[in-house]
Amino acid sequence: MGELMRSHDWSDSPLRHPTAWPPSLRSTVSLLLASRFPMFVAFGPELGFLYNDAYAEILGDKHPAALGRRFHDVWAEIWSDIAPLIDRALAGEPT
């Protein structure tokens, strides 16, 4: 995934190019890329979606198109089920 992120065209992503990412996002991505446990981060107001190799298996044929897209767009078919969890997490509540 690290290589895919480096070669990805970020022009349509709400995250913009990685050179514009804040240090907190770069650190988080570094941690998740180093993990063998499935991990993702949904970052920013539009919840741009980034994930590691292990999570790519969960995505199945959504991978690699999910990279950098809006969380809502990646998981549109289950959004009504997961939106309350996401709202609670964004409010600082454990989920």
N, C-alpha and C positions, 0 to 999 in steps of 0.2 A: 504494500500500500504506500510505503514511503516513495518508491519510484513512481507509482501512479500519481501521487500528489505532486511530485516535482514536475511531471510532464503534462499535467492536467491543464486544460484551457479554462481558466477561472472567469472569463469575461461575462458569463451568464449567471455566475454564482452570487448570492447575497453576501458571501464572505469576502469577495474580491480576491486579489492576488495575495498569496502568503506573505509577500514582503510588507503588506499593509496590516497584517495580523498583529494584535497587541501581544506583548510578551506572555501574558497569561494563557492565551490560546496556543501560542507556539509551545509553551511548556506542557500544556495538557496534551497536545497532539504528540509530542515527544514521548510522554509517558504511555499513552495508549498504543502507539506504534511498537513500543518495546514489550508490550504485554502479549502473552499467548492466550489470555482470557478474552472472550468477545467483549469489545468495548466500543462505544460511540460517544460523540459529543455533539450536541445541537447548540450552536452558538449565535449570539446576537439577536436583534429584534425579530428577524425572520427565521431564526433557528436553523442556520446553515448546518448541514449534516456531514460529519466526518467520522470515519471508523477505521478499525484495524483489520488485519488479514482474517483473524478469527471471526469477526462480525460479518465479513464478506460472505462467509458460508451461510449465515442466517439469512442474509439478503437474497441468496439464490440468484435468480436471473435478473433481479433489480441491480445487481452489481455488474459493471462499474458505474452505471448511469446514475446511481444514488449519490455519488461523490459530489459534495458541494451544493446539492439541491436543498430545498426547504424541507424540513422534517415532515411537514404536512403533506407535501407532494410525494415524498418517499413512501409514506405509510397512509395514503389517502383512504384506502379501503378499511382501515381500522381506526381512523382518526376519531370518530365519535366515541370509541371505547377508551382510547388512550388520552384524549384531550383533558379529561378531569385530572388524571395523574400528572400530566405535564403542567397544568395550571397550579396544582398544589406544590409541585417541585419548584416552579418559578416563584412561588410565594414563600419559599424557604421551608416548607413543611416536608418531613420525611415521607417517602412513598414506598 
